[in-house]
């Protein structure tokens, strides 16, 4: 039997993602939404729960050689290589615009060493308008021979702690799925002082051109995103939700409200949409609208009544 509907004005879609206050549970993933300007013809960016801006490094980076993106069955591969103008340009040219628009801004940071992560966090600490820091820890640690930070629990602990020591802004490492034990990684991030977890980052993959008989991407390997990785993301979030007490920003292949609700049901506090922005640039707004409709039709007042219910 269907429950009686709840008056729309009583709906509460706001969430607290480890100290990052969001007006609704939908964020747009780093690297898929630029700095917000790129999507203003399609959505009011201030209405999105949070905009996670393009990955930012200490110095400008020019990225990998082309081709850098290719569509694959049920997803896409990207090997952008963290092309960005550097943290100072982000602060001086992009952050003021986002603040003027009233956007909840989450800065995504990346580095080659623990010190680089810490220095970026220190620079961001004094800036108004940054609600949170998402750490891309799927980066190679040059001092450890190129081993990714995110695949080793000890390195995860060290880099998260280093960033937390430099900032009072909520910190949210983005966990790599390219590991054998995601729970060990999540626990290390929690021990390092993380306020929330973002998961998952892309899976490593490649594509081959059979006519040229060579890899398609200029970097050979790239990150696989889109619907193809959703089952992996759901499984990992389900596991981590049981193992740590941190709120989770869940994403990986969300294309509609049903997808988003699956992430909430396995334990996510909020969701991020990435590849979906390329398919439908209005998806962030539509997800919020459809979540409201779902709650109303099921007699629910907030997503708290659904969070983790699949356990």
N, C-alpha and C positions, 0 to 999 in steps of 0.2 A: 504494500500500500504506500502511495506517495505521501510524503509529509506535507503539511501546510506550508505555503510559501512564506518567506520572511520579508517584511517590508524592505525595499531596496535601501532606504536611508539608514537602516540598521546594519548593513553589511560592513564588515571591517576587513579590508584586504592589506592593511599595513603590516609590516614585519620588522623585527629587530634582528638583523643578521650580524650577531656578534658585536653590537655597538653601531653598526651601519643601519641607520633608520631609513626604511624604504616605504613610500606611500602605497606601493603594491608590490607583489612578489616577483615581478618580471624585470630582469636586467638584460641588457644586450652585451654579448660577449666581446672581449677585446679582440681587435683585429678584424671585426666584421662590421663595425659601425663608425670607423674613422674617429673623428672628434665631434660627432653629432651634426655638424653642418651638412654633411653629405646626405642626410636623410630628412632634412627639415621640410622638403616638399611633400613628404609622405606622412610624417607623424609629428605631433607636438612633443619635442624631446623632453620637455619638463614633465610630461605625463607618464614617462617611463619610470619604473621603480628605481633603476640606477643605470647610468651609462658607464660601462667599463671601457675606458679609452684605449686607443692603440698602444701597444707595448712600448715602454719608454726605457731607454738606456742612458748611461751617464753622458756619453758623447754621441754625435750623430752616427747612424749606420746606414749603409747604402743597400744592404740586403743581398740576396743571392742573384745569380744570373738567371735570365729567362730561358724557357718558360717557368712560371712560378705557381700557376694554378691549373688544374685540370679536373674536369668532371669525371666521376667514376660511378659505377652502378650503386645507387642509393647513397651517394655522397660526393665528396670532392677531396682532392689532395692539394695541399698548399705547402710551398717552401719559400715563403716570403723572405725569411732571414732577418726578421725584426727590423726592417727598414723603418727608420723614424728620425726626426730632426734633433733628438736629444732632450734631456730634461729641462734645460733652460728655455728652449723654444716652446716646449709644452707649457711651461709656467707663464711665459710672457705673451704668447700669441694665442693659445687655445683655452687655457683655464679661465681667463677673464670672460670670454664669450660664453662658456658653459655656466659660469656663475651668474652672469647677467640674465641668462635664460631660466635660472632657477633649477638647474639640473642637479640631481644627486650624483656626484662624480666619484668614481672609483678609479684610481690610477693603477695601471698595470706596469710593474717594473721588472727588469731583467738585467743580468750582469754576467761577467765572465769569472768573477771572483767574489768571495764573501764580502770583501771590502767595498766592491762596487755597489752591491745591494745596499749595504749599510750607508754609504755616502748618498745614494739617491734618496733613501728614506730620511736622512738628515736634512737634505735640501727641501723635501716635501713637507717636513714637519712644520716649517714656519709659514706655510701657505694657507690662506683661507679658502674654503670651498671644497676641500678634498675630504670626502666622507669615509674613505677606506683605501687601503692599499692591497691590491691583488699581486701576489708574487708568482711570476713565471719561473718555476724551478726546473723546467725541462730544458735548461740551458747547460752547455758544457762548462765544467769548472777547469779552466786552463791550468791551474796549479795542480790539478789531480790527473793530468794527462787526458783531459777531454771527457772524463766521466760525468754524466749528467748529475746535477745536484739531487734531482728528484728520485733517483733510483736507489739511493743509499740512505738508510735511516739516520745514521750519524751526521751525514752532510745536511740532511733536511733539518735536523735539530739545530745544527750550528748556524745555518744561514737564516732560519726563522728567528733564532735568539738574537743574532746580530742586528737584524732589522728592528725587532722589538726593543732592543736597547737604545735605538736611535730615534724612536718616534712614539707619540701617544696616540697616533691614528690607528684605528683597528686594522689588524693585519690578517690577510687571508691567503695562504699559499694555495696555488692551483696544482693539484696532484696529477702526476703523470700516470696513465694506465699501463705504461710499458714496464711493469714490475711484476715480480712473482708473488708479492705479499703486500697488497694495498693497505691492509690493516696496520702492519708494522710502520709503514710510511705515515699514516694518519696519526698514529700514537706518538711518533717522533715529532711531528708538527705540533701536536698538542703539548708535549713536554717542553718544546721550545718557546711556548707562549702564544701560539696562534689564537686569534679570537674567533675565527671561522675557517672553514675549508671550502675551496672551490674545486669541483670535480665533475667531469674529468677533462683533462687536456686531450689532445689528439693522439690517436694510435699511429705508429709509424707504418708507412706503406710505400709502394711505388707503382708506376705504370710503365709499360713498354710499348714502343711504336714498332709494330711488326714489319712495316715497310722500310723504315730506316734502320731497324734492328738495333735500337739503342733506347735507353731510358728516356721517357718523355720530359721529365723535370730536369732543369739545368743542374739542380742539386742532387739528382738521382733519387734521393728519398724525400718524402714529405709527410705531413701530418694528415691523417684521414679523419674527416669529420662528417657529420650528417647522419641520416637515419640508420646507416649501416652500423654505427657504434652505439646506438641506444641500448641494446640489450646488455652490452658490457658496462655501460655507465650505470644502468639500474642495478645490476648485480653488485658492483663495487660500492655504490652508495648504500645499498641494503646492508652490506657487511660492515661498513664504517659506522653507520648509524648505531649499530649494536655495540660498537667497540669504544667509541669516544663520546664526550659530552658536548662537543662543539657543534654549532649550527652549520648546515651545509648549503652551499649554493650549487644546485645540481643542473647539469646540462649535458647534451650529447644527442643530437638528432631530433630536437623538439621542432615539430612542424605545425602542431595544432594543440588545442586545449586538452584533448585526451592524453597526448604525450606528456604535457606539463603536469597533469594530475597524477600520472604514474610516478613521476619523480617525487611529488609531495607525499604520495602514499608510501613510498619506500623510505621516507625520512627527510627529504630536502625541506629546508625552511623557505627557500626561494629558488627560482629557476633562471637560467640564462639561455638565451636563444642566439645562435651564431650563424651557422650555414643557412638557417631559415630566413635570415634577413636578405640573403641574395635571391631566394626563391620568391619571397613576398615581403617587400620593404615595409608593409603595414603590420607585420605579424605581431610586434610587441603590443600595439594597441589592441589588436583583435584578441590576443590571449587574455588580456585583462577583462575585456568585455565578455568573453565566453566563460571565464572563471566566475564572473558575477552571475551570469545566467545559470551556470551549474549550481552554484550555492543556493540561489533563489528557488530553482526547481526541486532541490532536494531538502529544502527547509533548514539550511545551515546558515549560521551567522558569520563564520570565518573559516579559513583554511586550517586553523588549529584543530578542528574537529576531524580533519582528514589526515593530518601529518603523522606518518609512521603507522597508519592503520593497517597496512599490508603485512605487518610483522605479527 
